[in-house]
Amino acid sequence: MIRVRLDGPVDFDGFRLAARRLVLDGVAPETVEWITGEDGGDLWSTAADGDATDASERAASAAFTVPASFLSLCQSALLHREPRRFELLHRLLSRLRTDPVRWHDRFDEDRRHAERLAREVRHEIHKTHAFVRFVPVEDTDGERLVAWFEPEHHVLEAASPFFARRFANLRWTILSPRVSMHWDGVRLCAGPGARRETAPPPDAGAALWLTYYRSIFNPARLKLAMMTREMPRRYWANLPEAALIEPLVAKADDRVRDMLDAGPTAPRRIRPIVRPPRGSTT
């Protein structure tokens, strides 16, 4: 068994270099163990071995290309938590070199598997954009927005440029168990993971948001199955408004009956604006 260490679970460049070397050496994907943590052991090196002649021969044999669609698929699928994703992508790369025509088979089981991983990653990035909730805190440089989020997949680095564009003039930090992302108004950088208790508690603005959320809740339009599909319960722990969902849902039927029993209300009469004739003076 060959063990290959990457620089973390989202090291696309490291995976790309190592996988190409493995394919060129004819290493079977099922004989490789990919390491993304701090595990020890004898690891296979991606550095070139041998003398300059060997390096030249390897460079010549390395001249094979892959479709841009494959690279895009790898970049997304690699962010999934699926533990065998590296083996899957390594196998697809091996097949691309030996049988490139097979890549066009959209019903290939491995390709469909990788595309499913990529879809779930893109979905998680979308949910990250929707469900991150910032709290303002004061530090030595002034106000900073801080949020706690626990994504299902390794998407925080990929999702963070959205917040850098949206809050370009603000300083913010997103904490998560694996990694923390920081924006200082100029540069986006990653830091070590954090614990839930290091995140700031809700502030006064959260109470205002809850009042607004409660006021816009329409019990007559409640579709619980659709709501939980769009806002899965695993996100609720980090959403202030989630504390209101069950009480509002529990009272929805009673509120609808009250609305029906009350009957229609007369529209408020608005006095028309009387404009003076043209040319008249006041």
Residue pairs with C-beta under 8 A, 6 or more apart in sequence:
1 31
1 32
1 33
2 22
2 27
2 31
2 32
2 33
2 44
3 32
3 33
3 34
3 35
3 41
3 42
3 43
3 44
4 18
4 22
4 32
4 33
4 34
4 35
4 43
4 44
4 46
5 35
5 36
5 39
5 43
6 14
6 15
6 18
6 34
6 35
6 36
6 86
7 14
8 36
9 36
9 79
9 154
9 178
10 78
10 79
10 154
10 157
10 158
11 36
12 74
12 75
12 78
14 46
15 34
15 74
15 78
15 86
15 89
16 74
17 46
18 44
18 46
19 86
19 89
19 90
19 93
20 62
20 93
21 46
22 29
22 32
22 90
23 90
23 93
23 94
23 97
24 58
24 61
24 62
29 87
29 88
29 90
29 91
29 94
30 87
32 44
32 86
32 87
32 90
34 86
34 87
35 41
35 43
48 54
48 55
48 58
64 96
64 97
66 93
66 96
67 96
67 103
70 92
70 93
70 96
70 103
73 114
73 115
73 118
74 89
74 114
76 117
76 118
76 121
76 122
77 85
77 88
77 89
77 114
77 115
77 117
77 118
77 121
78 85
78 86
78 89
79 121
79 153
79 154
79 155
79 158
80 117
80 118
80 120
80 121
80 153
80 154
81 152
81 153
81 154
82 88
82 117
85 114
85 117
88 110
88 113
88 114
88 117
89 114
91 110
92 103
92 110
92 111
92 114
95 102
95 103
95 110
96 102
96 103
102 108
103 111
105 111
106 112
120 153
121 153
121 155
121 158
124 151
124 152
124 153
124 155
125 155
125 158
125 159
127 151
127 232
127 235
128 149
128 151
128 155
128 156
128 159
129 159
129 162
129 163
131 149
131 231
131 235
131 238
131 239
132 147
132 149
132 163
132 174
133 147
133 206
133 238
133 239
133 240
134 145
134 146
134 147
134 172
135 145
135 146
135 147
135 199
135 200
135 201
135 202
135 203
135 205
135 206
136 143
136 144
136 145
136 146
136 203
136 205
137 143
137 144
137 145
137 146
137 200
138 144
141 171
142 171
143 170
143 171
144 171
144 172
144 173
145 167
145 170
145 171
145 172
145 173
146 172
146 173
146 174
146 175
146 199
146 200
147 172
147 173
147 174
147 175
147 199
148 174
148 175
148 176
148 194
148 196
148 199
148 238
149 156
149 174
149 175
149 176
149 238
150 176
150 177
150 237
150 238
151 159
151 176
152 234
154 178
156 174
156 176
156 178
156 179
156 181
157 179
157 181
157 190
160 174
160 181
160 183
160 188
161 188
163 172
163 174
163 181
163 183
164 183
164 188
167 183
168 185
169 185
170 183
170 185
171 183
171 184
171 185
172 182
172 183
173 180
173 181
173 182
173 183
174 180
174 181
175 193
175 194
175 198
175 199
176 193
176 194
177 193
177 194
177 195
178 193
179 190
179 191
179 192
179 193
180 190
180 191
180 192
180 193
180 194
181 188
181 189
181 190
181 191
182 188
182 189
182 190
182 191
202 240
206 240
209 240
209 241
210 240
210 241
210 243
210 244
213 241
213 244
214 244
214 248
217 244
217 248
219 248
219 251
219 252
219 253
219 255
219 256
219 259
220 256
220 259
222 249
222 252
224 249
227 245
231 239
231 242
235 242
236 242
236 245
276 282
